[in-house]
Amino acid sequence: MRTQYNYIEFTFVDSGDHKKGGACLNKKSGTILGYWEYYPSWRQYVIEFLGDCVFNSSCLRDVAQFLEQLNKKPKPKETPKHSCRPTHYGLNGM
């Protein structure tokens, strides 16, 4: 699965057989741009961006491609009890 793109990259938090979520990072600075996770109400993976993020069409295509890859995989059997936010998965300090 592709996780590295020209300007952004995606990290994973493993939980058993399924990917529960992770972060979207600026590749150059390492700044967290948002978090992705399985969204049970929609039965698919989604990404929620933080604050004042700005993207061009190329970056948005990369995000869409990443989510499409995730959504082709088997979905988690259980509804995640937590968000993929740093307070739950220790993504602080990336």
Buried (B, 14 or more C-beta within 10 A) or exposed (E): EEEEBEBBBBBBBEBEEBBBBBBBBBEEEEEBBBBBBBBEEEEEBBBEBEEEEEBEEEBEEBBEEBBEBBBEEEEBEEEBEEBBBBEBBEBEEE
